[in-house]
Amino acid sequence: AAGIRPADGALSLRRLLAAPLGPQVVVAASTVAELVAGVGSLTQETVESELDPAAVADRHDKAPAEGYVAPRNDAEATIARLWGEVLGGDHIGVDDDFFELGGNSLIAVQLIALIRKELGVRLPMRNLFEEPTVAGVAALIDAATASAPEPAPSGPATQTIPRLPRSSA
């Protein structure tokens, strides 16, 4: 059975904390050779699939999946395009779930930043967890845009506060 007994784990942790090992320490129930072999095989599979032009083309040129619903308006089309940029791939439908397509919290941060940059809307991260579909995010953006205060009119009726020089006191 793989694993570390609780008593052995506690002893190992005390030894690690007492030793000047630096910022990177790995504690594992397997040997270093097993750990390196496992990571090596994962890395090799990833590298081979990324270097295979057919695999990359297949991932991006797939036909829409069954049940695909195309974006119905500009907001949905923009969100679907942004999801394609951060998640990879085309044909993202309005009912596709961000997390089922491979999204995670780190990718969500990128997506929220892109939405803010392209659409000028600041969405809290929790919105993506509450509404993880293209249609849901587009509706949140529409609601945020509709509730945003109108910019102040410019012209003679606008009053500005004069800039005062700083005193050296």
Secondary structure, DSSP 8 states (H G I E B T S, - for coil): --S--HHHHHHHHHHHHHS---S-----SS-HHHHHHHHHHHHHHHHHHHH-HHHHHHHHS----TT-----SHHHHHHHHHHHHHH--S---TT-BTTTTT--HHHHHHHHHHHHHHH-----HHHHHHS-BHHHHHHHHHHHHHHS------STT------------
